[in-house]
Amino acid sequence: MNPVELILKKRNGYVLTTDEINFFINSYLSGAITEYQMSAFLMAVYFQGMLPDEITALTDCYIRSGKRIEFPEGVITADKHSTGGVGDKISLMLAPIAAACGLTVPMISGRGLGHTGGTLDKLEAIPGFQTSYSMEQFRDLTLKHGVCLVGQSEQLVPADKRIYALRDVTATVESPGLITASIMSKKIAEGARHLVIDLKVGSGAFMPTLSRAKELAELLIRTGHAFGQQVTVVFTNMNAPLGTHIGNALEVIEAIEYLKGNFLPDTQEITEALTAEMLLSAGLAKDYEEAVQHVRKVIADGSALQKFREIIIAQGGDAAVCDDYSRFAPAKYELPILANQDGYLQSIDSRSIGYALIGVKAGRMQVSDSLDYGSGAILYPKVGDQFTSGQPIGTLFCNDQAAGEKAIERILSAFHLSPDPVPKEELILGRMTLADLQ
């Protein structure tokens, strides 16, 4: 086969066969196809899209590029994936809760890039916490403790890891077909038989509208089904940062407080919804209400928090952070954030807030950028809240005061006010399963 002809075929909108997709990906991995040819192929896919059969073939090729984890028969494996959002620390609560409820959770997570944070970065804010393990170690830890949270190893879906790095620098990340193959290949290869996807919609998400999110959801569900995986998609509102804490150590602290029973309305609603869907998919609850009661029980009796301590210790971390937050990396400066106008909060540009915090090293623009784990912000406003000029609405944590003051300016510009009252927004925008597509 000729790589140029395949690029031309996709560029002109034709469907690629499974053999053609396998040839192109495997030739790239072997070095026979260059990075500039792969870049051209990715851009052709970005503009022309991929049909479900093409996505399934690409997903399968990704999986077969590395090893696949198998769990013993009878072990109920489930995982959750988020498409990313500002202040999204849901995995930190959900994973120990789900494990405490009886699920086995092999969770492979990523690092933050751009305006969204990464679960691995948050976990590594815990002193000593390790996220790099071989697939065998990952499997053993998951079976022993019921949950393990790690980064993608070199053995798991290496094709996706290499191609994603290229997508990131060629403006081809936001392709539904490529997103689907990337997400599903990792989640299938890690051995999770049940998957709940938190598909974010809004100003702080990759999917700005619910209609586009539903298109991606259908691809995710159908691709999972092709590999025997049961997928549920929950659409959640990302028009405001989740919770109040944004930044790596700060988000871990908020997660610990949640596991201690100190809930915030938005994180509680989304955590309960996603964990309940995992329990329902796996058959550990007969209906949604019973599933939510399971979630609340393991928090009330302390077993979810104990499971989080167990995870931290098993992965080399300092579990004393659960009782002493001063063990996290400190921030030298705590700068007040004061409202600069009167009115009702009409909308929040969550993406701008995420980028503002990159200025104090709470996030990164490139994978190689260093992080300041103690930096970030506590922000209280939600859409519909009333502001008075000069009112304290949060705190900025940083180790560079000048950078912190600039970040505050950008954060304030992300709040758009109205003189008239604004209604609160729904957090859960809907759900989708295979049954909805039949």
C-alpha positions in Angstrom: 0.0 0.0 0.0 1.1 3.6 -0.7 0.8 6.0 2.3 0.3 9.0 0.1 -2.7 7.2 -1.7 -4.2 6.5 1.7 -3.8 10.1 2.9 -5.4 11.2 -0.4 -8.3 8.7 0.0 -9.2 10.0 3.4 -8.7 13.6 2.5 -11.2 13.1 -0.3 -13.8 11.6 2.1 -13.6 7.9 1.3 -13.8 5.1 3.8 -10.6 3.3 4.8 -10.7 -0.5 5.2 -9.4 -2.2 8.3 -6.3 -3.4 6.4 -5.5 0.1 5.3 -5.9 1.5 8.8 -3.7 -1.3 10.2 -1.1 -0.7 7.6 -0.9 3.0 8.2 -0.7 2.8 12.0 1.8 -0.1 12.1 3.9 1.5 9.4 4.1 4.7 11.5 5.1 2.8 14.6 7.8 1.0 12.7 9.2 4.2 11.2 8.2 3.4 7.6 5.7 6.3 7.7 7.1 9.7 8.7 5.6 12.1 11.3 4.7 14.6 8.6 2.7 11.9 6.8 1.0 10.9 10.0 0.2 14.6 10.6 -1.3 14.9 7.2 -3.4 11.7 7.9 -4.6 13.1 11.2 -5.7 16.4 9.6 -7.5 14.5 6.9 -9.4 12.5 9.6 -10.1 15.7 11.5 -11.8 17.3 8.5 -13.5 14.2 7.0 -14.3 12.3 10.1 -14.5 8.5 10.5 -17.4 6.1 10.3 -18.0 3.7 13.2 -16.3 0.7 11.5 -13.2 2.8 10.9 -13.1 3.9 14.5 -13.5 0.3 15.7 -10.6 -0.7 13.4 -8.4 2.1 14.7 -9.3 1.3 18.3 -8.4 -2.4 17.8 -5.1 -1.4 16.1 -4.3 0.8 19.1 -5.1 -2.0 21.5 -3.0 -4.6 19.6 0.0 -2.3 19.6 0.6 -3.3 23.2 -0.5 -5.6 25.9 -4.0 -6.1 27.3 -4.8 -6.7 31.0 -7.1 -9.6 31.8 -8.8 -10.0 35.2 -10.0 -13.3 36.7 -13.6 -14.4 35.9 -15.9 -13.1 38.6 -14.0 -9.9 39.3 -16.4 -7.1 38.5 -14.2 -4.4 36.8 -15.5 -0.9 36.2 -14.0 2.5 35.5 -15.0 6.1 34.9 -13.5 8.5 32.3 -14.0 12.3 32.2 -13.4 14.3 29.1 -11.8 17.0 31.3 -12.9 20.1 33.1 -11.7 22.9 35.4 -11.7 21.8 39.0 -12.7 18.2 38.1 -11.5 16.1 41.0 -14.3 13.6 40.8 -12.0 10.6 40.2 -10.3 11.2 43.5 -13.6 10.7 45.3 -15.3 8.2 42.9 -12.5 5.6 42.8 -12.3 4.9 46.5 -16.1 5.1 46.9 -16.7 2.6 44.0 -14.0 0.2 45.5 -15.6 0.5 48.9 -18.9 -0.5 47.3 -17.5 -3.7 45.9 -16.3 -2.8 42.5 -12.7 -3.4 41.2 -11.5 -0.2 39.7 -8.4 -0.3 37.3 -8.1 3.4 36.6 -5.6 4.7 34.1 -5.5 8.5 34.1 -3.7 11.3 32.4 -1.9 14.5 33.1 -3.3 18.0 32.7 -2.6 20.0 29.6 -4.0 23.4 28.8 -7.0 24.6 30.8 -8.0 21.2 32.2 -6.3 19.5 35.2 -5.0 15.9 35.3 -5.8 13.2 37.9 -2.1 12.1 37.9 -0.9 15.6 38.7 -3.4 15.8 41.6 -2.3 12.5 43.0 1.3 13.4 42.7 0.7 16.4 44.9 0.5 13.8 47.7 4.1 13.5 48.9 5.6 10.2 47.7 2.6 9.0 45.7 3.7 6.9 42.7 1.7 6.7 39.5 4.2 4.8 37.3 3.9 1.0 37.4 4.3 -1.9 35.0 1.0 -3.5 33.8 1.7 -6.5 36.0 2.2 -4.3 39.1 -0.9 -2.4 38.2 -3.0 -5.5 37.9 -1.7 -6.9 41.2 -2.3 -3.7 43.0 -5.8 -3.4 41.6 -6.7 -7.0 42.6 -5.2 -6.6 46.1 -6.8 -3.3 47.0 -9.8 -3.1 44.7 -8.5 0.0 43.0 -5.3 1.5 41.6 -4.7 4.8 39.9 -1.8 5.0 37.5 -0.5 6.6 34.3 -0.4 5.0 30.9 2.6 2.6 30.8 4.8 2.0 27.7 3.2 -1.4 27.4 -0.4 -0.2 27.2 -1.7 1.2 23.9 1.7 2.6 22.8 0.2 3.6 19.4 -2.3 6.0 21.0 0.4 7.4 23.3 2.6 8.3 20.4 -0.1 9.5 18.1 -1.8 11.6 20.8 1.5 13.5 21.3 1.4 14.3 17.6 -2.3 15.3 17.7 -1.5 17.7 20.5 0.9 19.7 18.4 -1.0 19.5 15.1 -4.4 20.9 16.3 -6.2 17.6 15.7 -7.1 16.7 19.3 -10.8 17.6 18.9 -11.7 15.0 16.4 -14.6 12.7 17.5 -13.2 9.6 15.8 -9.7 10.1 17.2 -11.0 11.0 20.6 -13.1 7.8 20.7 -10.3 5.5 19.6 -8.0 7.1 22.2 -10.4 6.9 25.1 -11.8 3.5 24.3 -8.5 1.7 23.5 -7.1 2.5 26.9 -10.3 1.7 28.8 -10.7 -1.6 27.0 -7.0 -2.6 27.3 -7.0 -1.9 31.1 -9.6 -4.6 31.6 -12.7 -2.5 32.7 -15.8 -4.3 31.6 -18.1 -1.5 32.7 -17.3 2.1 31.8 -19.1 5.3 32.7 -18.1 8.4 30.8 -18.5 11.9 32.2 -18.9 13.9 29.0 -18.5 17.5 29.9 -20.5 20.2 28.0 -20.0 23.9 28.1 -17.5 26.7 28.3 -14.8 24.7 30.1 -15.2 21.6 28.0 -14.0 20.3 24.6 -17.7 19.8 23.6 -19.4 23.3 23.7 -22.9 22.0 23.0 -25.0 19.1 24.0 -25.8 18.1 20.4 -22.1 17.7 19.6 -21.6 15.8 22.9 -24.3 13.4 21.9 -22.6 12.6 18.6 -19.4 11.7 20.5 -21.4 9.7 23.0 -22.9 7.5 20.3 -19.4 6.8 18.9 -18.1 5.9 22.4 -21.0 3.6 23.2 -20.9 1.8 19.9 -17.2 1.3 20.0 -17.3 -0.1 23.5 -20.1 -2.5 22.5 -18.0 -3.8 19.6 -15.4 -5.0 22.2 -18.0 -6.3 24.7 -17.8 -3.3 27.0 -20.9 -1.8 28.6 -20.7 2.0 28.3 -22.9 4.6 29.9 -22.4 8.3 29.1 -23.5 11.0 31.5 -23.6 14.5 30.2 -22.6 17.1 32.8 -22.5 20.9 32.8 -19.0 22.4 32.6 -20.1 26.1 32.5 -18.5 26.6 35.9 -15.5 25.1 37.7 -16.4 22.0 39.7 -16.4 22.5 43.5 -14.5 25.5 44.9 -10.9 24.3 44.8 -8.8 24.5 41.6 -5.2 23.3 41.6 -3.5 20.1 42.4 -3.0 20.0 46.2 -6.2 22.1 46.7 -8.3 19.6 44.8 -7.0 16.6 46.8 -7.9 18.5 50.0 -11.4 19.1 48.6 -11.7 15.4 47.7 -10.6 14.3 51.2 -13.2 16.7 52.7 -15.8 15.1 50.5 -14.8 11.6 51.8 -15.1 12.9 55.3 -18.7 13.8 54.6 -18.2 17.5 53.9 -20.1 17.8 50.6 -20.5 20.6 48.1 -23.7 20.5 46.1 -22.2 20.2 42.6 -19.4 17.7 43.4 -21.9 15.6 45.4 -24.5 15.5 42.6 -22.0 14.5 40.0 -20.0 12.0 42.1 -23.2 10.2 43.2 -24.5 10.1 39.7 -21.4 8.7 38.1 -20.7 6.1 40.9 -24.4 5.1 40.9 -24.2 4.4 37.1 -21.1 2.2 37.7 -22.9 0.2 40.3 -26.0 -0.2 38.1 -24.0 -1.2 35.1 -22.2 -3.9 37.1 -25.5 -5.1 38.7 -24.6 -4.1 42.3 -27.8 -2.1 42.7 -31.3 -2.8 41.5 -32.1 0.9 40.8 -30.6 4.3 41.0 -31.9 5.1 44.5 -30.3 2.0 45.9 -27.1 2.8 44.2 -27.0 6.3 45.7 -27.7 4.8 49.1 -24.6 2.5 48.7 -22.5 5.5 47.9 -23.7 7.5 50.9 -23.3 4.5 53.2 -19.6 4.0 52.5 -19.0 7.7 53.2 -21.0 7.7 56.4 -19.3 4.7 57.8 -15.8 5.9 56.9 -14.9 3.0 54.6 -14.5 5.2 51.5 -12.0 7.5 53.3 -10.2 4.4 54.6 -10.0 3.0 51.1 -8.4 6.3 50.0 -5.8 6.0 52.8 -5.2 2.4 51.7 -4.6 3.5 48.1 -2.2 6.3 49.1 -0.1 3.8 51.3 -0.2 1.1 48.6 1.2 3.6 46.0 3.9 5.0 48.3 2.2 8.1 49.4 2.0 9.9 52.8 -1.5 9.0 54.1 -1.1 11.5 56.9 -2.2 14.2 54.5 -5.7 13.0 55.1 -5.4 14.5 58.6 -2.8 17.2 58.2 -3.1 19.4 55.1 0.1 21.2 56.0 2.0 18.2 54.6 1.1 19.3 51.1 3.4 21.7 49.3 2.7 25.2 50.7 2.0 28.4 48.8 3.9 31.5 49.9 1.2 34.0 49.1 -2.6 33.9 49.7 -4.1 36.8 47.7 -7.8 37.8 48.2 -10.0 37.8 45.1 -12.5 40.6 45.3 -15.5 41.2 43.0 -15.0 44.3 40.9 -18.6 45.0 40.0 -22.2 44.5 41.1 -24.7 42.2 39.6 -25.8 38.6 39.1 -23.4 36.0 37.7 -24.6 35.2 34.2 -21.8 33.1 32.9 -18.3 31.9 33.7 -15.6 31.4 31.1 -14.2 28.3 32.9 -11.5 27.8 30.2 -10.1 31.3 30.9 -9.9 30.5 34.6 -8.0 27.3 33.8 -5.5 29.2 31.6 -5.2 32.0 34.2 -4.0 29.4 36.7 -1.3 28.2 34.3 0.3 31.5 35.0 1.0 30.5 38.6 2.0 26.9 37.5 -1.1 25.2 38.7 -1.4 23.8 35.2 0.8 23.4 32.1 0.8 24.4 28.5 3.3 21.7 27.5 3.8 18.2 28.9 7.4 19.2 29.9 6.3 22.2 32.0 6.9 22.0 35.7 4.0 22.3 38.2 3.7 24.1 41.5 1.5 21.7 43.4 0.6 24.3 46.1 -0.7 26.9 43.6 -4.3 27.4 42.6 -7.4 29.1 43.6 -10.5 28.7 45.8 -13.4 30.2 44.0 -16.9 30.3 45.4 -19.1 31.9 42.7 -21.6 29.8 40.7 -23.9 30.9 37.9 -26.9 32.8 39.4 -25.0 34.1 42.4 -25.3 37.8 43.3 -22.1 39.9 43.5 -21.4 43.2 45.3 -18.2 45.1 44.3 -15.5 44.5 46.8 -17.0 41.3 48.1 -14.5 38.5 48.7 -15.2 35.7 46.2 -12.1 33.6 46.6 -8.4 33.3 47.3 -5.4 32.9 44.9 -2.5 30.7 46.2 0.9 31.2 44.6 4.6 31.5 45.1 5.0 34.4 42.7 3.0 37.5 43.8 3.2 39.3 40.5 2.1 36.3 38.6 -0.7 35.8 41.2 -2.0 39.3 40.7 -2.1 38.8 36.9 -4.0 35.6 37.4 -6.6 37.4 39.5 -7.2 39.9 36.8 -7.8 37.1 34.3 -10.1 35.2 36.7 -12.2 38.3 37.3 -12.5 38.9 33.6 -13.9 35.4 33.3 -17.0 36.3 35.3 -19.8 37.9 33.2 -22.5 39.7 35.2 -26.1 40.8 34.5 -28.0 43.5 36.3 -31.0 41.1 36.5 -31.4 37.8 38.4 -30.0 34.7 36.6 -31.5 31.2 37.1 -29.3 28.4 38.4 -28.2 25.8 35.8 -28.7 22.1 35.8 -25.6 20.0 36.4 -26.7 16.7 35.0 -27.8 17.2 31.4 -28.8 13.7 30.5 -27.5 10.1 30.0 -27.1 7.7 27.1 -26.7 3.9 26.9 -26.7 1.4 24.0 -30.5 0.9 24.6 -31.1 4.5 23.6 -29.4 3.9 20.2 -31.4 0.8 19.3 
